[in-house]
Structures are given as C-alpha cells and as structure tokens.
Amino acid sequence: MSLERLEFKTEVRQLLDLMIHSLYSHKEVFLRELISNASDAIDRARYESLTNSAILDNEGGWKIKITADKDSGTLTISDNGIGMTKEEIVEALGTIAHSGTKEFLAALQSRAIKDNPELIGQFGVGFYSSFMVADKITVLSRKAGQQGGGGVKWESTGDGSFTIEDVEKVRKGTDVILQLREEEKRYLDEWQIRSIVKKYSDFIEHPIVMDVEKEQDSTIKKGEKVTIKEEETLNSMKAIWLRDRSEVSEEEYNQFYKHISHDSAAPARVIHYKAEGTSEFTALLYIPSHAPYDILFRDYKIGPMLYVKRVQIMEHCEELIPHYLRFVKGAVDSADLPLNVSREILQHNRQVEIIRTNITKKVLDTLGDMKKERHEEYAKVYKEFGRILKEGLHYDFTRREAIAELLLFPSTKTGDGVPRTLDDYINDMRTDQEAVYYITATSLAEALHSPYLEAFRNKDYEVLVMLDDIDDLVLGNFEYKGKKLKSITKGDVDLDKREKAEKETIKKEYAKLMDLMKDVLKDDVKDVRLSGRLTDSACCLVADEGDLDPQMEKLLKAMGQEVPLKRRILEINFSHPLFSAMKAIFEKDANDNRLRDFIQLLYDQALLLEGSKPKDPAAFSKAVAKLMAESAGKISS
C-alpha cells in the first residue's frame, strides 16, 4: 500500500501544539507513559492468550525493551504485547476519546498542567507527551495472533498530520521510536534511563530490559578486558500488593499510586491487607488526597484493577466497589476467581460480592478511623469527596448509618470553624428537641443570613448547613440514631408550644386580611399562614413536608427532567410593622388598590429570599420604584 497522509482531529492538533511549545518541567514522564502503555498492551495480550493460544506467537516471555542509539539519536520502546491494526492505530493515535477533552485542553492552557503534571496521564494522552522531547515519532505495530508478517507504520512530526502505511514486521507488538531533539538527548544516557525506570516503573510486573555494555575478562587473552553487550532487567518486577506491608516503603506505595492514578500528590491513606477465609484475596487500595480532575465526567473509569493469580483481568473493575466510593484507587488480586472471568460472570459471582462487601467495610472503617484520629486531615479529604460519599445514603441502605457517621457539616454554631458531625449535633441538642434541623443553600454566607433561621437563632437551636446539590434528596427523609432530619424551609415550625395560644389570637385578628392575601395569590401559593420561623423578616415561602427543595428542583430542571409544579405556602410574620399598616388600610378600605400591590410585592420578596426570580421582574421593579418615590415625596414634604 502506498503512503497515506491523514489529519489529526482538531483537539489532537491543539494538544500537540501545547506539548511541543510548553515549558513543561517534568519531561521525563514521557518514558513512564510509554512504558505504561507497553505494559497495558502486554496485559491485554496475556489475558487474551488464555483463550487464544495464537497470540503467544511462539515467542519467549513478555517484556518491554528500551533501546538507546546515540549514533542515530533515537530512543525506542518496544513491547511484545497485543499490537494494533491500521484502523486501531489511526483511532488510538489520531483522536482523543474522552468526554472531557475541552476541559483538559483548557487545563493545559492554564497553570494547572504546570502545577499538576499528572494530568497528561490522567486524561489518557500520555503518548503525546513524547512530542515534548522528540522531533519525530515512528510507531511500528503488528496485531498479535495475525497471520503473516504484515504490520503498520505510523509516523508524525507533530505538525498536524501523520502518515500511515503497511510494512513488514516480524514480531507482534509495538515499537515506538523517538527521534530526540538535540537538547533532549540526555535521555539516551544509560544512567538517566535507569533513574526514570526506577523512579516511575520499578513495580511494573513485566521485565523492562535494556542492552548494557559491560567489561569482562577476555577468554582469548589472559589479563585483558573486553566490552560486551548484555540484556539487563531494570525493574524489580515484584507486584507491590503481593509483598508484605513491612517490606514496602512509603515512597514505593506513593509511586505505585501515582502510576495507577496519574496524580502528582501523595494519597491521603494507604489500605494494604490480605483477606483469608471464605474468599482469599489481597487488596492494595488508596484514598486520594484530592479529587481527580475528571471525576465528574461521564467516562470516568471506576474500580480498582482486578488481578487473578497475578494476571490482570481488568484495568477498572466496577463490580468490586460501590459507586459512592468511586474515588478509591488500587489493585485487587484474587486466588478464587477463574482466569477467564468476564464482566457478565462478575456481576453474578458470589466471590465478587464477598470481595466487594469486604472492601467497602474496610474503606468506610478507614475513613472512620481518619475522622477520629486525624480530624483535620479527614476534613480535607471530606471536602474533596463528601458529596460523592453522600450518594451512599440513597443507594446503600444497609450501610446508611455507617456512612452518616462520616458526614461533616458547617452549622450555625461553627460558622467558618470546624465542621460538625451528626453525633456532635445530637450530643449537644436540647433535651426537648425532637429533630435535627438543617438548611440547604449554595453558600455558607447565604445560609447564615437566611431569614428562615431567625426563630432558630433567637431560641438557640443549632441548624446544620448543607451545601451540596443532592443534600435534600439523600437527607430529606433520613433518620439517624432515632432523630429525624428536618429541613427548616419545609413544613410548619413550632419551636415554642407556649406561643400557640398567642398565635391563635393573632390569627383571628388578621383573618380577613389573610383571606384577601389568599385570594390575590390563589394562583401562586397553596396557603397563607402565620410563621413560627420568622422574627425580623416580613414573609417567606415554605414547602410542604416531602416536597422537593427549590435547589433540588433547579438541579433536576437543569438535568432536563420534568418537575411537577408544586405551589408553596406563604408564611407571614405579623409582628412586622408592615402588617399593622396593611391592617389599618384594610379596615379603612378593603378595596384599596395599594393592598393588592403590597401583597404582590410580598410574594415577589419571598421568591427573592429563596433564591428565585420575581414572578414579573419588570412589574416588581416598577412597584419598588413607585414606593421609593412615594416615600421620598413624604420625606421632602
């Protein structure tokens, strides 16, 4: 086949331009990424060879070979893994298959890439990092199990296009050949290569080899030395999770974590243990110290790596961990699962369920220990993953209380201080208090200045502040240690039973005015009633118990879901001087048009207080301006 030139997809061209012209200070990661890709290719071939012996191709063991040629200025990374066809190589190297491509490119253009070099690997674009050190990259590949010596050659100088052609390739697998720039030829030095492999790839379980020059005694002339080339393995190769914990240093744990997570920061906690009994497996799990850049993207890969008797079966096994712990990284090696296990089998396998239950308990227990022993460190981790953890309250009923014990909240007692737990709240709550009160908001400042808090502040009731969009959904009907959680923006509030008689008297006194308000607002609210939660503000809107919180309504609408229209209740604070003035106008002339204007303004004001828009913003603006003008006129006269 003749040479064919193809254009990179737009996002790849942008990426290459950024890579080539970046002042990136961690250029050595290109070798780590290429070794990682080679290791993945071998894992895939080894797995597929379990059911297709043709993939083995009568070769020796699996290995990754690094060849440094100082004469030609090339560095080659070769593997005998799965290889690629022409279609696969065009797809793999010509596009970026990630829903967060735009976000990643934006991060590259910002300071984020300099502060977090692991973004390169995190977004699966590690191959392109080679353009930071190479003028030209050539990839030779042949698919494993393919008959004959037909291979494919891919080549690019990073100029926005690449060439592809059929070539002869004797062995299966892939060779990546980098034509290094003059100023980057230090990566051809043996000590430099050894250093990078040791730093980033020592735990890769396939041998990473290189031909090394060595001196030895001549067998021909006694007393003379001769130089020979001998293949040497550069990495230790022992699977880190199979070693005893006492044998693994903190640095080794951290490097393995960085390898699998593409995170530049050390993890917050390492969980390394061996389970024995009904199911035997070894787990090495990590709780990250901060959220991955892509955790909110749809194609975020969930679950630890699954090994069966040291053979990697899956890179991300979702079945091993609940979705609300998807931030946990690591590797699990089972002795009980069959080597040919598939995703379909995993979904209905009792051993997998035992492993999943065990891992879930271990992670939740570890988070609980962190909360008790290192509260400040735990608070930082919770800030990153608390919202995700809360999903477990909705999806995992058997562990709801264990998850709830891990939750942290700011409250009216702490402000910007140390967050509170539900246990803290219950231990300090008043003896006559029946519920744990909370308020949802988009910011702490907004919550702490909310009129819904007025009576609670006056009577010294603590209120938890919930700032995540899913809070009302997962906590709305939740009960913790016999105490129900109650939103202060829903239902009726009666904090002082002694005020009940006084409330009934006021209700009779203002009954006719309230009837007028109900009539004017009959299309907007389901009821108008006296408020037990307001002391300073004139009015507010509240939902019935069980209704959706306004914030949750907005979230569902933003997701394109249909939300049933639910009218709320307008609560009135009749101790506010406005209502005695309105009552005086009403008693003088019940048909005075000012009353209707005031009632509509009150409703619009209540909408603003809950974070919604007035029903008719233009009319609201005019009414406010009119009142201001009348007030100014009275002052001037």
C-alpha positions in Angstrom: 0.0 0.0 0.0 1.3 3.5 -0.8 1.9 6.1 1.9 -1.3 7.7 3.2 -1.3 11.1 4.9 -4.1 11.9 7.4 -5.0 14.9 9.5 -5.2 14.8 13.3 -8.5 15.6 14.9 -8.7 19.3 16.0 -8.3 18.6 19.7 -5.1 16.5 19.0 -3.6 19.3 16.9 -4.3 21.7 19.8 -2.8 19.2 22.3 0.4 18.7 20.2 0.9 22.4 19.8 0.7 22.8 23.6 3.0 19.9 24.2 5.7 21.0 21.7 5.7 24.6 22.8 5.3 24.0 26.6 7.9 24.9 29.1 6.9 21.7 31.0 9.4 20.9 33.7 8.6 17.2 34.1 9.5 16.0 30.6 10.9 12.6 31.8 7.3 11.4 32.3 7.2 10.7 28.6 9.2 7.5 29.3 6.9 6.5 32.1 3.8 6.9 29.9 5.3 4.8 27.0 6.3 2.1 29.4 2.9 2.2 31.0 1.3 1.8 27.5 3.6 -1.1 26.7 2.7 -2.8 30.0 -1.0 -2.4 29.3 -0.5 -3.9 25.8 1.2 -6.9 27.3 -1.5 -7.3 30.0 -4.1 -7.3 27.2 -2.2 -9.9 25.1 -1.6 -12.1 28.2 -5.3 -12.1 29.1 -6.5 -12.8 25.5 -3.9 -15.6 25.2 -5.8 -17.5 27.9 -8.4 -18.3 25.3 -6.4 -17.8 22.1 -3.0 -19.5 22.0 -2.2 -18.0 18.6 -1.5 -14.7 20.4 1.6 -16.2 22.1 3.2 -16.4 18.6 5.9 -19.0 19.7 7.9 -16.2 21.5 9.6 -16.3 24.9 8.4 -14.3 27.9 6.7 -11.0 27.9 9.0 -8.0 28.0 9.4 -4.2 27.4 12.7 -3.3 25.8 14.4 0.1 25.7 17.0 0.8 23.0 19.1 3.9 23.1 21.0 4.6 19.9 23.3 7.6 20.4 24.6 7.5 16.8 21.1 8.0 15.3 19.8 9.9 18.3 16.8 7.6 18.7 15.1 6.1 21.7 13.0 3.0 21.1 10.5 1.4 23.5 9.3 -2.0 22.2 6.8 -4.5 23.6 5.6 -7.9 22.5 2.0 -7.2 23.6 -1.3 -7.1 21.7 -0.2 -4.7 18.9 -2.6 -2.7 16.7 -4.2 -2.9 13.2 -4.2 0.0 10.9 -7.7 1.0 12.0 -6.8 0.7 15.7 -3.7 2.8 15.3 -5.5 5.6 13.5 -8.2 5.6 16.1 -5.8 5.4 19.1 -3.3 8.0 17.9 -5.4 10.3 15.8 -8.1 11.2 18.3 -8.6 11.8 22.0 -11.5 9.6 23.1 -12.6 11.5 26.2 -15.7 13.4 27.1 -13.6 16.0 29.0 -11.3 16.9 26.1 -12.2 20.6 26.1 -11.8 20.8 29.8 -8.4 19.1 29.6 -7.2 21.4 26.9 -8.3 24.4 29.0 -6.3 23.0 31.9 -3.3 22.6 29.7 -3.5 26.2 28.7 -3.8 27.3 32.3 -1.3 26.8 35.1 -3.0 23.5 36.0 -0.6 21.4 33.9 2.5 23.0 35.5 1.0 22.5 39.0 -0.2 19.0 38.2 1.9 17.2 35.6 -0.1 14.0 36.1 -3.0 15.5 34.0 -1.2 14.1 31.0 -1.7 10.6 32.1 -5.0 11.2 33.8 -6.6 12.1 30.5 -5.1 9.1 28.6 -2.9 11.2 26.3 0.4 10.1 27.7 1.6 9.0 24.2 1.6 12.6 23.0 3.9 13.7 25.8 6.7 12.2 23.7 6.5 15.3 21.5 7.9 17.3 24.3 11.3 15.6 23.6 11.1 14.3 20.1 11.1 15.9 16.6 9.5 12.9 15.1 7.8 9.7 16.4 7.5 6.5 14.4 5.3 3.7 15.6 5.6 0.2 14.1 2.9 -2.3 15.2 1.7 -5.8 14.4 -1.5 -7.3 15.9 -0.9 -10.4 18.0 -2.4 -13.6 16.5 -2.4 -12.1 13.0 -1.1 -14.5 10.3 2.0 -13.4 8.3 4.4 -10.5 9.0 2.0 -7.7 8.0 2.4 -4.6 10.2 1.6 -0.9 10.1 3.8 2.1 10.4 2.5 5.4 11.8 4.7 8.5 11.7 4.4 12.2 12.7 6.5 15.2 13.3 3.6 16.8 15.3 2.8 19.2 12.5 -1.0 18.5 12.5 -0.9 15.4 10.3 0.5 11.8 10.3 1.3 9.2 7.7 0.3 5.6 7.7 1.4 2.7 5.6 1.6 -1.1 5.6 5.1 -2.6 6.4 6.6 -5.9 7.2 7.1 -6.6 10.9 8.4 -10.0 12.0 7.3 -9.9 15.7 3.9 -9.0 17.2 3.6 -5.9 19.4 4.6 -2.3 19.1 7.8 -0.3 18.7 7.7 3.4 19.5 10.8 5.2 18.0 11.5 8.7 19.2 13.9 11.0 17.2 15.1 13.1 20.1 15.7 16.8 19.8 19.3 17.8 20.2 18.7 19.4 23.6 16.9 16.3 24.9 19.5 13.7 24.1 20.3 13.3 27.7 17.5 10.7 27.7 19.8 8.4 25.7 22.2 8.1 28.7 22.0 4.8 30.5 22.0 6.3 34.0 19.2 8.6 33.0 17.0 5.8 31.7 17.8 3.7 34.8 16.9 6.5 37.1 13.5 7.2 35.4 12.6 3.5 35.3 13.5 3.1 39.0 11.5 6.2 39.9 8.3 5.6 38.0 8.2 2.0 36.8 10.0 -0.3 39.2 6.8 -2.2 40.1 5.8 -2.9 36.5 5.4 -6.7 36.6 6.9 -7.3 33.2 10.7 -7.1 32.7 11.9 -3.7 31.4 15.1 -4.6 29.7 18.0 -2.7 28.0 21.3 -3.8 26.4 24.0 -2.7 28.7 27.7 -2.5 28.0 29.8 -4.5 30.5 33.5 -5.3 30.8 34.6 -8.8 31.5 37.8 -10.8 31.3 38.8 -11.9 27.8 38.6 -15.7 27.2 41.2 -15.3 24.4 43.9 -13.1 26.0 44.5 -13.5 29.7 44.7 -10.3 31.7 42.8 -8.3 29.1 39.3 -6.9 29.4 36.7 -7.0 26.6 33.4 -5.0 26.3 30.2 -6.9 25.7 26.6 -6.0 25.5 24.2 -7.9 27.8 20.5 -7.6 28.2 19.7 -6.4 31.8 16.4 -6.1 33.6 16.0 -2.6 35.1 13.0 -3.1 37.3 12.3 -5.3 40.3 9.0 -6.6 38.8 7.5 -7.9 42.1 3.9 -7.0 42.3 3.8 -4.4 45.2 0.4 -5.7 46.6 1.8 -9.2 47.0 4.7 -8.0 49.2 4.4 -7.9 52.9 3.4 -4.4 54.1 6.6 -4.2 56.3 8.7 -4.7 53.1 7.1 -1.7 51.2 8.4 1.8 51.8 6.1 4.8 51.8 7.9 6.1 48.7 7.1 2.8 46.9 3.5 3.0 47.9 3.3 6.6 46.6 5.0 5.8 43.3 2.6 2.9 42.6 -0.3 5.2 43.5 0.9 7.8 41.1 1.4 5.2 38.4 -2.2 3.9 38.6 -4.0 7.3 39.4 -1.9 9.8 37.4 -2.0 12.0 40.5 1.0 14.1 41.4 0.1 14.3 45.1 0.6 11.5 47.6 -2.5 9.7 48.7 -4.3 10.5 52.0 -4.3 6.9 53.1 -3.0 3.5 52.0 -5.0 0.4 52.7 -3.0 -2.8 52.2 -4.3 -6.1 53.5 -4.8 -9.8 52.8 -8.2 -11.4 53.3 -8.4 -15.0 54.2 -11.4 -17.3 54.9 -14.4 -17.7 52.6 -12.6 -15.7 50.0 -8.9 -15.2 49.6 -7.6 -12.0 48.1 -5.0 -9.3 48.5 -6.0 -5.6 48.2 -3.9 -2.5 47.9 -6.2 0.5 47.9 -5.7 4.2 48.1 -7.8 7.1 49.4 -6.6 10.1 47.3 -5.9 13.4 49.0 -7.8 15.4 46.3 -10.4 14.7 43.7 -9.2 13.7 40.2 -9.7 16.4 37.5 -12.1 14.1 35.5 -14.1 12.5 38.3 -17.3 14.3 37.2 -17.0 13.3 33.6 -19.3 10.6 32.2 -16.5 8.3 31.1 -14.6 8.4 34.4 -13.2 4.9 35.0 -14.4 3.4 38.2 -13.0 0.5 40.3 -9.6 -1.0 41.2 -7.5 -3.1 38.9 -8.5 -6.8 39.1 -5.9 -9.5 39.0 -6.4 -13.2 39.2 -3.3 -15.1 40.3 -1.2 -12.1 39.2 -2.8 -11.9 35.7 -4.5 -8.6 35.1 -8.1 -9.3 34.1 -9.5 -5.8 34.1 -7.9 -2.3 34.5 -11.1 -0.9 36.1 -13.4 -3.4 37.8 -16.6 -1.5 38.7 -18.1 -4.6 40.4 -15.5 -4.5 43.2 -16.6 -1.2 44.8 -19.8 0.7 45.2 -20.3 3.8 43.1 -20.2 6.1 46.1 -16.6 5.1 46.7 -15.5 5.5 43.1 -12.7 7.8 44.2 -10.8 4.8 45.7 -7.9 3.6 43.6 -5.9 0.4 43.8 -5.4 -3.3 42.9 -7.1 -6.5 44.0 -5.6 -9.9 43.4 -7.9 -12.9 43.9 -6.9 -16.5 44.2 -10.5 -17.8 43.9 -11.8 -16.3 40.6 -11.3 -18.2 37.3 -8.8 -16.7 34.9 -11.3 -16.4 32.1 -13.8 -14.4 34.2 -15.9 -11.9 32.2 -17.9 -8.8 33.3 -21.1 -10.9 32.9 -19.8 -13.5 35.3 -18.5 -10.9 37.7 -22.0 -9.3 38.1 -23.4 -12.6 39.5 -20.4 -14.1 41.2 -20.6 -14.8 44.9 -16.9 -14.4 45.4 -17.0 -10.9 43.8 -19.8 -9.9 46.2 -17.8 -11.1 49.2 -14.8 -9.1 48.0 -16.9 -6.0 47.4 -18.5 -6.2 50.8 -15.1 -6.7 52.5 -13.5 -3.8 50.6 -16.5 -1.5 51.3 -16.3 -2.1 55.0 -12.5 -1.7 55.0 -12.7 1.7 53.3 -15.6 3.0 55.5 -13.7 1.8 58.6 -10.5 3.5 57.4 -12.4 6.8 56.8 -13.9 6.4 60.3 -10.5 6.0 61.8 -9.2 9.0 60.0 -12.1 11.1 61.3 -11.4 10.1 64.9 -7.6 10.2 64.8 -6.8 12.9 62.3 -9.8 15.1 62.1 -8.1 17.9 60.2 -6.7 15.6 57.6 -10.1 13.9 57.3 -11.9 17.2 56.8 -9.7 17.9 53.8 -10.5 14.5 52.3 -14.2 15.0 53.0 -14.1 18.4 51.3 -13.0 16.6 48.1 -15.2 13.5 48.3 -18.0 14.3 50.8 -20.6 14.9 48.0 -19.8 11.5 46.4 -19.8 9.7 49.7 -23.3 11.0 50.5 -24.7 9.1 47.5 -24.4 6.0 49.6 -27.2 7.2 51.8 -29.5 6.9 48.8 -28.1 3.7 47.2 -26.8 1.6 50.1 -29.5 1.2 52.8 -27.5 -1.5 54.7 -24.7 1.0 55.5 -26.6 4.2 55.8 -25.8 4.8 59.4 -22.1 3.9 58.9 -21.9 6.5 56.0 -23.9 9.1 58.0 -21.3 8.9 60.8 -18.7 10.1 58.3 -20.6 13.2 57.2 -19.4 16.7 58.1 -21.4 19.9 58.1 -20.9 23.6 58.9 -23.5 24.8 61.3 -24.9 27.9 62.9 -22.8 27.0 65.9 -19.5 26.9 64.0 -19.8 29.3 61.1 -16.5 29.1 59.3 -15.0 26.9 62.0 -14.5 23.2 62.5 -17.4 21.3 60.8 -19.8 19.3 62.9 -20.8 15.6 62.7 -24.4 14.3 63.3 -23.1 12.8 66.5 -21.8 16.2 67.6 -25.2 17.7 66.9 -27.2 15.1 68.7 -24.9 15.1 71.8 -25.4 18.9 72.1 -29.0 19.2 71.2 -31.7 20.5 73.6 -33.5 17.8 75.7 -36.9 18.9 74.4 -35.7 18.9 70.7 -37.2 16.2 68.5 -35.4 16.7 65.2 -32.0 17.5 63.7 -32.6 20.8 61.9 -30.9 21.7 58.6 -31.0 24.3 55.9 -29.8 23.9 52.2 -28.0 26.7 50.4 -25.5 27.3 47.7 -23.0 29.0 50.0 -22.4 29.2 53.7 -22.8 33.0 53.8 -26.2 32.7 52.1 -27.4 30.2 54.6 -26.2 32.1 57.7 -28.0 35.2 56.5 -31.2 33.4 55.7 -34.5 34.7 57.2 -35.5 31.0 57.8 -33.0 30.9 60.6 -34.4 33.8 62.6 -36.5 31.9 65.2 -33.9 29.2 65.5 -31.2 31.7 66.3 -33.4 33.5 68.8 -34.2 30.3 70.6 -30.7 28.9 70.3 -31.4 25.9 68.2 -28.4 24.7 66.2 -29.0 24.3 62.4 -26.7 22.3 60.1 -25.9 23.9 56.8 -26.0 21.6 53.7 -24.3 23.0 50.6 -24.3 20.0 48.2 -26.9 19.9 45.4 -28.0 16.4 46.4 -28.4 17.0 50.2 -32.1 17.4 50.3 -32.7 14.3 48.2 -30.5 12.0 50.3 -31.1 13.5 53.7 -34.7 14.7 53.4 -36.3 11.6 54.9 -33.3 10.3 56.7 -33.3 9.3 60.4 -30.1 9.0 62.4 -30.0 7.3 65.8 -33.7 7.9 66.3 -33.6 11.5 65.3 -35.3 12.6 62.1 -33.6 15.2 59.9 -35.9 18.1 59.2 -35.5 21.0 56.8 -36.2 24.4 58.3 -37.6 25.5 54.9 -40.3 22.9 54.9 -43.5 22.2 56.8 -44.7 24.1 59.8 -42.3 25.2 62.6 -43.5 25.4 66.2 -40.4 25.9 68.4 -42.3 27.2 71.4 -45.6 25.4 72.4 -46.3 28.3 74.8 -46.8 30.7 71.9 -49.6 28.6 70.4 -52.4 30.4 72.2 -51.0 33.8 71.2 -50.7 32.6 67.6 -54.4 31.7 67.6 -55.4 35.2 68.9 -53.3 36.9 66.1 -54.8 34.6 63.5 -58.3 35.7 64.4 -57.3 39.4 64.4 -55.8 39.2 60.9 -58.1 36.6 59.5 -59.8 38.9 56.9 -56.5 40.3 55.7 -55.2 36.8 55.3 -58.3 35.8 53.3 -57.6 38.7 50.9 -53.9 37.6 50.6 -55.0 34.1 49.8 -57.4 35.4 47.1 -54.9 37.7 45.5 -52.2 34.9 45.4 -54.6 32.0 44.7 -52.7 31.1 41.5 -49.3 31.2 43.1 -49.5 29.7 46.6 -51.5 26.9 48.2 -51.9 28.7 51.5 -51.1 31.8 53.6 -50.4 31.2 57.3 -48.7 32.7 60.3 -45.0 31.9 60.6 -43.2 30.2 63.5 -39.8 30.7 62.0 -39.7 34.5 61.3 -38.9 37.1 63.8 -37.5 40.0 61.7 -38.4 39.4 58.1 -41.9 40.0 56.8 -42.5 36.8 54.9 -41.1 33.7 53.4 -42.1 30.8 51.2 -42.0 27.2 52.5 -42.7 23.8 51.0 -44.8 21.1 52.5 -43.0 18.1 54.2 -41.9 15.7 51.5 -41.9 18.3 48.7 -38.8 19.0 46.7 -36.4 21.7 47.9 -36.2 24.6 45.5 -32.5 23.9 44.9 -33.3 20.3 44.0 -36.0 21.5 41.6 -33.4 23.7 39.8 -30.9 20.8 39.7 -33.5 18.4 38.1 -34.6 21.0 35.6 -31.0 21.7 34.6 -30.7 18.0 34.0 -33.6 18.1 31.6 -36.0 16.3 34.0 -39.7 17.2 34.2 -40.5 18.5 37.7 -44.2 18.5 38.8 -45.4 22.0 39.6 -45.9 22.3 43.4 -47.2 25.6 44.9 -45.7 26.6 48.2 -47.0 28.2 51.3 -46.5 31.9 52.1 -45.7 32.4 55.7 -46.3 35.8 57.3 -44.6 37.4 60.3 -47.5 39.5 61.8 -45.1 41.1 64.3 -43.6 43.0 61.4 -44.8 46.7 61.3 -45.8 46.4 57.7 -48.8 44.2 58.6 -50.2 46.5 61.2 -50.0 49.2 58.5 -51.7 46.9 55.9 -54.4 46.0 58.5 -55.1 49.8 59.1 -55.5 50.3 55.3 -57.7 47.2 55.1 -60.0 48.3 57.9 -60.4 51.8 56.3 -61.0 50.4 52.8 -60.8 46.7 52.0 -60.7 47.6 48.2 -57.7 49.9 48.4 -55.5 49.0 45.4 -52.4 49.5 47.5 -53.2 46.3 49.4 -53.0 44.2 46.2 -49.7 45.9 45.2 -48.3 45.2 48.7 -49.4 41.6 48.7 -47.8 41.0 45.2 -44.6 42.7 46.4 -44.5 40.5 49.5 -44.8 37.4 47.3 -42.0 38.6 45.0 -39.9 39.4 48.0 -40.4 35.9 49.3 -39.3 34.5 45.9 -36.1 36.6 46.1 -35.3 35.3 49.6 -35.4 31.7 48.5 -33.1 32.5 45.5 -35.8 32.6 42.8 -36.8 35.4 40.4 -39.9 37.6 41.0 -42.9 36.4 39.0 -42.8 39.5 36.8 -39.4 41.3 37.3 -40.4 44.4 35.3 -43.6 44.9 37.4 -41.7 44.2 40.6 -39.1 46.9 39.7 -41.8 49.4 38.8 -43.6 48.7 42.1 -40.5 49.2 44.2 -39.6 52.4 42.3 -43.1 53.7 42.9 -42.9 53.0 46.6 -39.5 54.7 46.8 -40.8 57.8 45.0 -43.8 58.0 47.4 -41.6 57.6 50.4 -39.1 60.2 49.1 -42.1 62.6 48.5 -43.3 62.2 52.0 -39.8 62.9 53.4 -39.3 66.0 51.2 -42.7 67.4 52.2 
